[in-house]
Amino acid sequence: MADNRGATTEGPRAATGSASRRTIAQEVLAFLRPGHHAARGEITRHFEVMRPDVKPGSLWRELSRLVTKGTLISVARGVYATAPSFAGGDA
């Protein structure tokens, strides 16, 4: 069924519910493809569209956690990339 904007309300997310939604870490890693980097603002804008339920503070804490864990590296202040050893992995 389509709503008044033309988007369907019966898609994969609607059928499976929020249980199949990616974690914040999984969404960050999907956005930061291997070999690419992004500023915190770019990541935040991505989340505003893809995951409006995630507050910026939660996202920023998760970015810090992923850097501490070694999943991401901070290539400059506020700029993140996947760690070379974790580029193809999943958190």
N, CA, C and O of each residue as an XYZ file, in Angstrom:
364
protein
N       0.848     -1.167      0.000
C       0.000      0.000      0.000
C       0.898      1.236      0.000
O       1.925      1.244      0.678
N       0.534      2.273     -0.741
C       1.336      3.491     -0.822
C       0.716      4.574      0.038
O      -0.506      4.686      0.141
N       1.586      5.378      0.660
C       1.069      6.526      1.399
C       0.965      7.712      0.452
O       1.188      7.560     -0.749
N       0.631      8.886      0.969
C       0.404     10.033      0.098
C       1.677     10.610     -0.505
O       1.593     11.533     -1.316
N       2.856     10.104     -0.141
C       4.105     10.549     -0.745
C       4.602      9.563     -1.786
O       5.641      9.797     -2.403
N       3.894      8.480     -1.996
C       4.281      7.507     -2.996
C       5.171      6.396     -2.470
O       5.464      5.456     -3.208
N       5.612      6.469     -1.221
C       6.452      5.418     -0.655
C       5.566      4.267     -0.209
O       4.424      4.478      0.201
N       6.075      3.086     -0.285
C       5.287      1.943      0.147
C       5.432      1.762      1.645
O       6.488      2.037      2.215
N       4.378      1.305      2.268
C       4.410      1.040      3.696
C       4.631     -0.439      3.972
O       4.773     -0.847      5.125
N       4.660     -1.234      2.923
C       4.863     -2.669      3.080
C       6.177     -3.072      2.444
O       6.191     -3.733      1.406
N       7.278     -2.679      3.057
C       8.599     -3.036      2.561
C       9.270     -3.993      3.513
O       8.642     -4.486      4.450
N      10.545     -4.264      3.283
C      11.267     -5.208      4.136
C      11.242     -4.813      5.604
O      11.063     -5.672      6.468
N      11.418     -3.529      5.903
C      11.404     -3.112      7.305
C      10.021     -3.223      7.906
O       9.871     -3.612      9.065
N       9.007     -2.883      7.126
C       7.646     -2.961      7.647
C       7.268     -4.413      7.935
O       6.576     -4.702      8.911
N       7.724     -5.313      7.082
C       7.362     -6.720      7.243
C       8.104     -7.371      8.397
O       7.544     -8.216      9.095
N       9.373     -6.984      8.608
C      10.172     -7.655      9.619
C      10.219     -6.905     10.936
O      10.650     -7.468     11.942
N       9.791     -5.656     10.960
C       9.804     -4.887     12.192
C      11.182     -4.348     12.499
O      12.107     -4.493     11.699
N      11.319     -3.729     13.653
C      12.582     -3.092     14.021
C      13.620     -4.098     14.501
O      14.780     -3.726     14.681
N      13.247     -5.359     14.714
C      14.193     -6.359     15.195
C      15.322     -6.581     14.195
O      16.427     -6.946     14.599
N      15.079     -6.370     12.903
C      16.110     -6.592     11.897
C      16.903     -5.322     11.592
O      17.788     -5.348     10.737
N      16.614     -4.241     12.254
C      17.305     -2.978     12.024
C      18.764     -3.110     12.452
O      19.075     -3.737     13.464
N      19.646     -2.508     11.664
C      21.069     -2.538     11.980
C      21.353     -1.805     13.285
O      20.657     -0.856     13.646
N      22.391     -2.266     13.985
C      22.854     -1.538     15.153
C      23.546     -0.261     14.679
O      23.827     -0.107     13.491
N      23.818      0.645     15.602
C      24.521      1.871     15.242
C      25.873      1.517     14.640
O      26.265      2.085     13.620
N      26.584      0.588     15.257
C      27.901      0.182     14.752
C      27.797     -0.396     13.344
O      28.603     -0.054     12.479
N      26.831     -1.254     13.106
C      26.659     -1.845     11.776
C      26.338     -0.777     10.736
O      26.831     -0.844      9.610
N      25.517      0.207     11.099
C      25.168      1.276     10.171
C      26.388      2.142      9.858
O      26.589      2.543      8.711
N      27.199      2.430     10.872
C      28.424      3.213     10.655
C      29.359      2.466      9.713
O      29.892      3.054      8.772
N      29.560      1.176      9.959
C      30.467      0.386      9.121
C      29.942      0.242      7.698
O      30.727      0.201      6.752
N      28.632      0.164      7.537
C      28.063      0.099      6.189
C      28.268      1.425      5.459
O      28.499      1.444      4.250
N      28.184      2.527      6.194
C      28.383      3.847      5.597
C      29.856      4.086      5.265
O      30.177      4.623      4.205
N      30.737      3.691      6.162
C      32.176      3.869      5.942
C      32.730      2.659      5.217
O      33.317      1.770      5.833
N      32.547      2.629      3.936
C      33.049      1.507      3.143
C      34.569      1.480      3.200
O      35.195      2.520      3.406
N      35.170      0.314      3.021
C      36.633      0.207      3.040
C      37.289      1.199      2.082
O      36.867      1.347      0.935
N      38.317      1.870      2.570
C      39.049      2.818      1.749
C      38.473      4.221      1.747
O      39.055      5.123      1.144
N      37.350      4.423      2.403
C      36.717      5.738      2.463
C      36.780      6.280      3.882
O      36.916      5.523      4.843
N      36.680      7.572      3.999
C      36.604      8.196      5.308
C      35.502      9.247      5.273
O      35.089      9.691      4.202
N      35.033      9.639      6.448
C      33.961     10.633      6.525
C      34.105     11.427      7.809
O      34.545     10.912      8.837
N      33.728     12.678      7.724
C      33.708     13.537      8.899
C      32.494     13.192      9.753
O      31.503     12.649      9.265
N      32.593     13.514     11.021
C      31.501     13.228     11.946
C      30.199     13.864     11.462
O      29.131     13.271     11.613
N      30.274     15.050     10.891
C      29.073     15.716     10.375
C      28.409     14.941      9.246
O      27.182     14.873      9.170
N      29.223     14.354      8.369
C      28.668     13.542      7.275
C      27.970     12.306      7.823
O      26.895     11.925      7.359
N      28.596     11.690      8.810
C      28.012     10.494      9.428
C      26.709     10.870     10.127
O      25.717     10.145     10.045
N      26.723     12.005     10.812
C      25.524     12.482     11.502
C      24.394     12.736     10.512
O      23.252     12.360     10.776
N      24.689     13.366      9.383
C      23.659     13.624      8.368
C      23.104     12.311      7.809
O      21.904     12.194      7.560
N      23.978     11.337      7.616
C      23.524     10.024      7.148
C      22.527      9.430      8.147
O      21.492      8.891      7.755
N      22.844      9.531      9.429
C      21.957      8.986     10.456
C      20.654      9.770     10.561
O      19.619      9.184     10.882
N      20.671     11.066     10.304
C      19.436     11.855     10.333
C      18.438     11.330      9.310
O      17.228     11.389      9.528
N      18.953     10.814      8.189
C      18.089     10.275      7.139
C      17.760      8.809      7.393
O      16.595      8.414      7.367
N      18.793      8.007      7.637
C      18.607      6.556      7.732
C      18.106      6.082      9.100
O      17.354      5.112      9.190
N      18.523      6.766     10.149
C      18.159      6.352     11.505
C      17.796      7.569     12.357
O      18.525      7.902     13.291
N      16.689      8.232     12.052
C      16.320      9.423     12.822
C      16.048      9.130     14.292
O      15.962     10.058     15.096
N      15.913      7.871     14.654
C      15.695      7.493     16.049
C      16.977      7.579     16.877
O      16.906      7.559     18.106
N      18.141      7.673     16.241
C      19.423      7.723     16.943
C      19.796      9.176     17.209
O      19.884      9.984     16.284
N      20.013      9.495     18.467
C      20.398     10.850     18.845
C      21.877     11.062     18.538
O      22.666     10.123     18.643
N      22.268     12.288     18.159
C      23.673     12.557     17.845
C      24.635     12.159     18.963
O      25.707     11.622     18.685
N      24.278     12.408     20.201
C      25.151     12.038     21.317
C      25.414     10.544     21.377
O      26.531     10.115     21.663
N      24.389      9.757     21.107
C      24.551      8.298     21.090
C      25.468      7.875     19.950
O      26.308      6.989     20.107
N      25.296      8.517     18.810
C      26.139      8.214     17.664
C      27.592      8.554     17.964
O      28.489      7.761     17.679
N      27.826      9.726     18.535
C      29.195     10.157     18.815
C      29.867      9.262     19.852
O      31.060      8.980     19.747
N      29.105      8.813     20.856
C      29.662      7.867     21.835
C      30.032      6.549     21.157
O      31.054      5.941     21.474
N      29.182      6.116     20.216
C      29.468      4.866     19.500
C      30.700      5.015     18.621
O      31.497      4.083     18.520
N      30.871      6.167     17.985
C      32.089      6.400     17.185
C      33.325      6.304     18.071
O      34.317      5.682     17.693
N      33.264      6.919     19.245
C      34.395      6.852     20.180
C      34.662      5.418     20.619
O      35.813      4.991     20.715
N      33.583      4.676     20.887
C      33.735      3.275     21.305
C      34.372      2.446     20.199
O      35.232      1.607     20.465
N      33.950      2.680     18.956
C      34.509      1.937     17.832
C      35.986      2.263     17.612
O      36.753      1.393     17.198
N      36.391      3.502     17.882
C      37.806      3.866     17.783
C      38.585      3.173     18.891
O      39.646      2.602     18.640
N      38.066      3.219     20.114
C      38.730      2.565     21.246
C      38.863      1.059     21.006
O      39.882      0.457     21.341
N      37.837      0.468     20.430
C      37.828     -0.975     20.139
C      38.773     -1.343     18.989
O      39.185     -2.496     18.864
N      39.112     -0.353     18.150
C      39.991     -0.617     17.017
C      39.263     -0.920     15.723
O      39.886     -1.278     14.724
N      37.959     -0.780     15.739
C      37.155     -1.028     14.545
C      37.275      0.133     13.571
O      37.338     -0.063     12.357
N      37.306      1.353     14.119
C      37.506      2.567     13.327
C      38.813      3.218     13.732
O      39.331      2.981     14.823
N      39.337      4.040     12.842
C      40.477      4.877     13.184
C      40.068      6.327     12.954
O      39.252      6.640     12.087
N      40.658      7.190     13.754
C      40.433      8.617     13.581
C      41.601      9.134     12.748
O      42.721      9.241     13.247
N      41.347      9.453     11.487
C      42.426      9.865     10.583
C      42.752     11.341     10.737
O      43.822     11.787     10.322
N      41.850     12.098     11.324
C      42.044     13.500     11.671
C      40.969     13.812     12.709
O      40.072     13.003     12.943
N      41.062     14.970     13.320
C      40.063     15.303     14.337
C      38.659     15.295     13.709
O      38.365     16.080     12.807
N      37.800     14.391     14.205
C      36.430     14.305     13.721
C      36.268     13.620     12.382
O      35.197     13.700     11.782
N      37.310     12.943     11.890
C      37.242     12.218     10.614
C      37.560     10.757     10.887
O      38.575     10.437     11.506
N      36.696      9.883     10.428
C      36.803      8.457     10.732
C      36.910      7.610      9.475
O      36.421      7.975      8.406
N      37.569      6.462      9.639
C      37.686      5.464      8.575
C      37.695      4.096      9.233
O      38.007      3.970     10.417
N      37.353      3.073      8.464
C      37.439      1.721      9.000
C      38.916      1.366      9.173
O      39.757      1.737      8.354
N      39.210      0.655     10.232
C      40.573      0.207     10.471
C      40.937     -0.794      9.383
O      40.090     -1.601      9.000
N      42.163     -0.773      8.873
C      42.548     -1.687      7.782
C      42.237     -3.155      8.093
O      41.796     -3.886      7.206
N      42.455     -3.589      9.310
C      42.216     -4.993      9.645
C      40.743     -5.300      9.802
O      40.358     -6.468      9.852
N      39.902     -4.261      9.881
C      38.472     -4.476     10.117
C      37.627     -4.006      8.946
O      36.401     -3.975      9.051
N      38.236     -3.647      7.857
C      37.517     -3.035      6.730
C      36.393     -3.885      6.198
O      35.396     -3.340      5.723
N      36.508     -5.190      6.255
C      35.448     -6.030      5.712
C      34.615     -6.699      6.762
O      33.736     -7.496      6.432
N      34.865     -6.397      8.051
C      34.182     -7.088      9.122
C      32.877     -6.466      9.545
O      32.359     -5.562      8.889
N      32.349     -6.960     10.647
C      31.084     -6.505     11.169
C      31.222     -6.370     12.680
O      31.847     -7.217     13.319
N      30.660     -5.340     13.249
C      30.768     -5.139     14.693
C      29.606     -5.737     15.426
O      29.542     -5.656     16.652
